[in-house]
Amino acid sequence: MNFLQPISQTVSEGLKSLYQLDVAANQVQLNPTKKEFKGDYTIAVFPYSKEAGKSPTEVGQALGDFLMNHTSGLASFNVVSGFLNLELSIDFWQHALAAILTQPSFGHGEAKNEKVMVEFSSPNTNKPLHLGHIRNILLGWSLSQILEASGYEVIKTQIINDRGIAICKSMLAWHKFGEGITPQQAGVKCDHFVGDYYVLFETKFQEEYQLWQNGAEADTLLKDKGVEAGKEANFFKEYKNQYFNLYSELGREAREMLQKWEAHDDEIISLWHKMNSWVYEGFESTYQQLGVSFDKNYFESETYLLGKATVDHGLNIGVFEKETDGSVWIDLTDAGMDRKIVLRSDGTSVYITQDIGTAMLRYQDFGFQKMIYTVADEQDYHFKVLFEILKRLKEPYATGLYHLNYGMVDLTTGKMKSREGTVVDADDLINEVVNEAATSSAERGELAELSALQQQEVFTKIGLAALKFFILKVQPKKRMTFDPKESLDMQGQTGPYIQNAFVRIQSIFRKGGVFEFNPSLKPTALEESEKSLMVLLTSFPGVIAEAARVYDPSHLANYCYTLAKEFHRFYHEVRILGAATHEEKNFRLGICKVTAEVLQKGMKMLGIDMPERM
């Protein structure tokens, strides 16, 4: 629903009639008028002035006169330095408000008959979800909701990294030191339980490594490498991975466990299933708390061999080339990249080979036109290579691939390291913001009339809104620092601030009773804050469309904040239930109703629920 389409069309016709300029209606830019000028929307006429052979002021005046004579939605206009400012009529705003109130799907785009797959989360099964996963999950989930609202058919998926040496580390630690205890017996959430053994492995490995550094093998190594006295510590810090592969007893056992897994050893496979099932139970609990779900899960244990068959096809069509040692490569130097191996000389695949096969499998499963990978920006180069390879293999979806990359999330307390157990787990962070919300609400004492269960539901909605909005309001590519206390600031650019606008509206209707908008009750004038709200409300469909176009939920998040801020201003500047006339009251309650609906829709696309009270 584009309320400005008739005006854009009339501008297009005016430029043709007045100056014989061919400007399509969808190329006409109408932007909200700056507050220091009179008007609702502004058209910059500079682009047309040169071709018309007239000054910007002359073009603006002539175009304004044409609009006044050929459209019914315009009340007046003025021209300031080549900007045509349009003031829309009360009839226009009354019609727009009535139309929005009768459109349950207001904001949503028309069906596009296109499938889009969005991959997000994609955790490892050796540890619980953490703060980095939260940004990934929130971006992927909110984008999937925005794309659905824009008219796409969306498939939400993740690939779970359930194999490899890291998974074997947590398995080995539990096998050696766990004494058969289960998460239930330990009273620990299942994924945290497995993650604790991943940390335990690192602890035991460091102890082993420290002892080894004082032994004969290490002395011999230092001499062979010519390490100078006093520089041993730096050497051993850099040598840790080599030690793991060459000398470590724990490293040997972990590698043997991985080899047995690949050989389908019954005992190891049984242990693997048991520990992974614990992790999946824990993941699902966190996903439910965050309000997200997936249409299909892919597992690396089932996809890591995919893509090898594609190598033969790529060789046949000249995309890949085989070296004398049997390894297979692709030369991407003409695309500004390097040569990339896709098959080792021993016939084993590399990670990008797996990704090629997984992309093909997903297309076979769903036949999508676009696929969006939500993965941290450190994988930028990997995805450039992957997308280029798929294009050269002439995959039908190759031009619809997109890497939604995002920056790291820091905390006010610094960085996180999973192997040392200093990661901020997603569950702990969620609990922290919910508890902080409970403390803040208790201090205000505004929920005393609710039961303890009802209060907890409100605290959870506020806490999750604080966490989600604080992350989603930031453009994905930017690195950010999450501050739990700042995220709950009721006067800041926060989720709770937006929720408060919604709650205020619910309070108005509780006091004013049942409301039904009457389109025949037209006010004689509108306050500036009423028109500012209407300008924002009518732009909602365009905001969703733009967020979907650029794959960026921050557009919608910041729109919701601006709308809430404008509503708070409106609430303080005009009388609503106590309006001077029935017509004013009707219009203002209509604005309140639409604002609440738009805020609720917009925040829902961000994964945020609105409380009735707070």
Secondary structure, DSSP 4 states (H G I P E B T S, - for coil): --TTHHHHHHHHHHHHHHH-----GGG---EEPPTTSS-SEEEE-HHHHHHHTS-HHHHHHHHHHHHHHH-SSEEEEEEETTEEEEEE-HHHHHHHHHHHHT-TTTTPPPP---EEEEE----BTTS--BHHHHHHHHHHHHHHHHHHHTT-EEEEEEEEB--SHHHHHHHHHHHHHSTT--HHHHT--HHHHHHHHHHHHHHHHHHHHHHHHTSHHHHHHHHHHTPPTT-HHHHHHHSHHHHHHHT-HHHHHHHHHHHHHHTT-HHHHHHHHHHHHHHHHHHHHHHHHHT---SEEEEHHHHTTTTHHHHHHHHHTTSSEE-TTS-EEEE-GGGT--EEEEE-TTS-B-HHHHHHHHHHHHHHHH--SEEEEEEEGGGHHHHHHHHHHHHHTT-TTGGGEEEEEEPPEEETTB---TTTT---BHHHHHHHHHHHHHHHHHHHTTTTTS-HHHHHHHHHHHHHHHHHHHHHTS-TTS-EEE-HHHHT-TTSSSHHHHHHHHHHHHHHHHHH------TT---S---HHHHHHHHHHHTHHHHHHHHHHTT-THHHHHHHHHHHHHHHHHHHHS-STT-SSHHHHHHHHHHHHHHHHHHHHHHHHTT-PPPS--
